Amino acid sequence: MTEEKVKKREWVKNAAIIFLSIMLVLTFFSNTFMNYSLPEVSTQYVTSGSISAKIRGSGSVTANEEYIVETEQSRKIEAVLVQVGQSVKAGDVLFVLGEGDSTELDDAKLALETAEIEYERALIEASREKYTAESEAVYDAREDYLDAKETAENIKKAEAAISSAKTELDEKTAKYNDLKTHLEKLESSEGETEEIKQLKVLLADAQEKLDAWTAERDKMIDTESDEYKMASNSIISWQKAVDDYRAKLAELNVPGSPDPNEYNELYNQYVVAEAAMTEAQQKLDKAEKQYGKYAGMDYDSALESIEAAEKRYDDAREALSNAIANGEIDEKLEELNLEYEKKNLDRLREKVAELSGGETGNEIVAKVGGTVAELDVKAGETAQAGSRLALIELSDRGYTVNVSVTSEQAKKVSVGDTAEVSTYWWGSQISAVLKEIKNDAQSGGRNKILIFEVSGDVEPGMNVDISIGQRSQNYAAIVPNSAVRSDSNGSFVLALVTKSSPLGNRYSATRIDVQVLASDDVNSAVSGIGNGEYVITTASAPIESGMLVRMAEG
């Protein structure tokens, strides 16, 4: 019986060992199978270093200056001798014209005949009234008279404006000095302890810092800039310090220390009085700037100058009337009138000859050298008078490319920076330099326009890609661009988390929200993560935060 029990126990023991062995083998293989089913990831260590980000954009090459080719008459275009993109020199023939429109030619001939009749009439007549008012002596005398009147008026205005401004400034200054004296009495006390003296020194220093930051912020225009926000935060901090020091002085309650309520009320009155005094000084400065040259001038003398100028004006008009009556200016008037009529005749004769298709009247030549950018007419068409025929971009005035960027990007480059240029044509050699930064009106003030001056293998209308490097900057955390992801909640990275187990290490992905500070072609500088982390750069399948993953082999 005992032997049977022993055998039975041996059998149970062996069975248990076999069972546990099988379970161990199955557990091992199940973990192995599960590992192979997990997404495979590659990681990289978060490091510190520098980033030199690139600002990229594209634009079309335009000439710095253009010339419009126009026709003065309605003419038929017999031939177009150039095409878009062709280079031309000054004097090259662009268009061949037909004879002028018959109606326009008839109108020009009629105008010429009328002008000839007027010219003959001008030989006999001279319009005196037209030139009487333009007599130089009368004109000068009248100007002197008007200047004398204006001077007298300004002397009166100067006396009133400057006197009023000085009176106001004296009143405001007196009030300011009274309040300042009262404040100094409240702030002074005898037998002060070292603690009180130290508090007053700290209070004075804090007040000085508060005033300095306030003045600095008031000069800033961009209320959204980092500098403006920093100044506002500093003002809040120093204002709190001023209030704290005043409260501590009041808490000490020593003889001669100011009552806080009385002091604060008096200090506020002092600040208002100081602003009023400054405003009164500005009014006085403005009055002195506007009327300063008239201050101190004698008004009675100015009135005498008016009388003298008025007499000269009357004398000049009388002299002119006598000259006209005596016929002394008839010859000069006739000469001026005939000169005008002669020039008008010459212009009309030239127009008639041109419309008649003279020797050079049937060609339009280039007046400048450059590249034909646009053609607005074709052979056989009729161009109306004053219409544009072509647009020539002047090649000797240089070329530019405009690129729109954000205001933040524009702050990181400077005029004179060199940019890299690439085109769709292999082997082209183009250089670009940042020439100007101006506001982008179409963006509502959010963007800036970078204007690059380009040279080399360029021509108007060519599209180019431009990249310009920002100044290099060091950052505490740099990750590969492939590690940065984004969704509706913002930018983030997936960090690798390691957990130990009896069967080996387990790896999982966890989300860490970051803010991208700068980027280049390879890496990005981020905040929200520190050195020592491993971030996932690539994965064999889509992964999310909390998922188990396996490391790539090798």
ABEGO torsion letter per residue (X at the ends): XAAAAAAAAAAAAAAAAAAAAAAAAAAAAAAAAAAAABBBBBBBBBBBEBBBBBBBBBBBBBBABBBBBBBABBBBBABBABBBGBBBBBGBBABBBBBBBAAAAAAAAAAAAAAAAAAAAAAABBBAAAAAAABAAAAAAAAAAAAAAAAAAAAAAAAAAAAAAAAAAAAAAAAAAAAAAAAAAAABBBGBBAAAAAAAAAAAAAAAAAAAAAAAAAABABAABAAAAAAAAAAAAAAAAAAAAAAAAAAAGBBGBBBAAAAAAAAAAAAAAAAAAAAAAAAAAAAAAAAAAABGBBAAAAAAAAAAAAAAAAAAAAAAAAAAAAGAAAAAAAAAAAAAAAAAAAAAAAAAAAAAGBAAAABBBBABBEBBABBABBBGBBBBBGBBABBBBBAAAEBBBBBBBBAAAAAABBBGBBBBBBBABBGBBBBBBBABBBBBAAAGGABBBBBBBBBEBBBBGBBBBBBBBBBBBBBABBBBAAABBBBAAEBBBBBBBBBBBAAEBBBBBBBBBBBBABBBAABBBBBGBBBGBBBBABBABBBBBGBBBBBBBX
